[in-house]
Amino acid sequence: MRIPSGSYRHQLRAHLKRGGIIAYPTESCFGLGCLPCHTVALKRLMRLKKRPHDKGLLIIGKNFEQLKPYTSFRQPEKLKSYWATQSISFLLPTAPHRVSPLLRGKQRQKIGVRIPFHAGAKQLCGVFNTALVSTSANYHHQQTCTNIREIQHRFGKKVLLISGQIGKNRRPSVIMDWENGQILR
């Protein structure tokens, strides 16, 4: 993925701050993202995906420091060996009063987090110096978008596109509940 520079980077940052949605390559498909603390953006994303509000959204960060505001988990060293070698998302405990139910899912006390194995997605969090929501670019229970043409056809001008190549994974990241080791996907 070629990270935008100059005026396009400024345009993307302004788009995110206004509650806009971006599409960008990840490990196995294009992802849709927004700022995890922007309620309007979270609502737009759920509506765009036709996703039920009881399901939470995953967030990615360049490092654990970017994920830290969203979870009460304080042992990142235990996760580093996983994130260094594979694309795995963990459900970690969250403080419900600090994280929107739109982000964690209604009636849920955990949030999905990942440090991307896809260098471009990880770099994107670094460029914007923030965690980002990362959910597959698709409508709920439909095929994910794996190329730019599919993104443009399905979402058009509803998202700002960051072009690039998706990773080589054939499946989305594994999601594991850290507390009990249960694999959810």
N, C-alpha and C positions, 0 to 999 in steps of 0.2 A: 504494500500500500504506500502510495506517495502522500505523505502528510502535506496538506495545503500550506502555503506560505503567504506572507504579505496580506493583501486586502481580502483574499478568500478566507484566510484564517480568522481575520477580524469579523468577516460576515458570518462565519460559522459560530463564533463565540457570541455574537449579538443574537443570532438565531436561537441558540440554546438559552440564553438569558431571557428571551421573550417567551419561552415555553415551546420552542420548536422541536421537531423530531429530526434526527439524522439517521441515515442508513450507511453502514460501513461493514467491510469484510471482517469476519471472525474465523475461528478455527475450522468450521464446517459449512458455514453459510453466511449470508449477509445478516447483520443484526440491525435492530432498530434501537435507538437510544435517545435519552434525554437526560437532563439533570435530575438526580434522584430526590432532590429537595424541592422541586418545582411542582406544586400540586396541579396547576393547569396542564403542564406537560404530561404528567402521569395520567390525567383524565383523557387527554387527547390520544395518548398512546394506547390506552385500554380501548377506547372507542375505535381507533384506527384498526387495531387487531381484532376487534369484536371479541375481546377477551373478558370473561367474567371478573368482577371486582373482588371476588373472594380468593382468587389465585394471586400469589405474590409475584413480584418481578425480581430478577437477579441483577446485581450490580457488579461491575468490574472496576478494578483500580490498578494503577501502575505498581503500587506497593500497598502494604497493609495499612500504612498511615492514611491513605485515601479512603479505605474501607472502615477504619476505626470509628468514625462518628456514627455509624449505622448499627454497630454491634457492641454488646457488652463483653464479648470474648476478648481476653487479653493475653493470649499465648500464641502469637503469630509464628514463633519459631517452630511450633509443632506442625504447621501447615507448609512451611517452606519447601521441605523435601518433596511433597506432592506437586506443588506448583512449579518446581524446577524441571520436572520431567513429563508432565501430562496436563491435559485440559480437564480439570476437575473443579466442580463447584461444591461448596460446603454450605449447609444450613447451619447457621450459628445463632445463638440467642441474641435477642435485641431488646432494648428498653422500649416498650410500646408507646410511651408518652413522647419519645424522641423521633420515632419513625412513623410516617404516614401509613395508615392501613392500606392505602392504595399500593404502597411499595412492598410491604410485608405480607399483604393479604388480610382480609377481615378475619378476625378471631384467631390469628396466627401470632406466635410469639418468637418466630425465627425469621431470619432473612438469608437469602441465597447470595453468596459472595464468591468472586473468583479473581485471581490475578491471571490475565489471559496468557495462554501459551502462544497465541498469535502475536508476533512482534508488532505489527501495525496497530492492532487494537490496544495493546499495552502502551505503545508510543502515543496514541491518541489521548489517553488519559493523562499522560505526561505533558503533552502540548497544552491541554486545557487546564492542567493542574487540579483535576477533580475526578472523583469516581463518576461513572456513567451507568445508566440503566443499560442492560444488554439483554434483549429478548430477540428471538428469531424473527426474521422478516417474513411474516406470513399472516394469514388470517387464522384465527383459532382453529386448531385441528386440521389445517390444510398444509400442503407442501411448502417447504421453505424456499426462498429465493437464493439461487446460487450464482447469479450473474447480474450485471448491471441492467441488461435488457429486461429481465424479469422484474427487477425493482422498479424501473421506469414504467413498465406496463401495469403493474399491480398498484403502485402507490403514487405515480406521477409527481405532481408538484406538492404533494402533502408531506414530503420529506426532502431534506437537503442531502444529496448523495455525495459520499466520499468514495471515490473509485479505488479499485485495487483488487488483488487476488485473494480469494478465500484460501484457508489452509487446506491441508490434505486429509483431515479427518472426515470420515464418511458419516459419522454420527455426532450429534451434539454432545456437549460435555456431560460427563457423569455427574449426577447430583447426589451427594452423600450427606446424611444427617450426622454431624460430627459427634454429637452426644451418644448416639446408640449404634453408629456404624451402618445404619440401614441405607441401602442404595435405593433411591427413589426413581432414578432414570439411568 
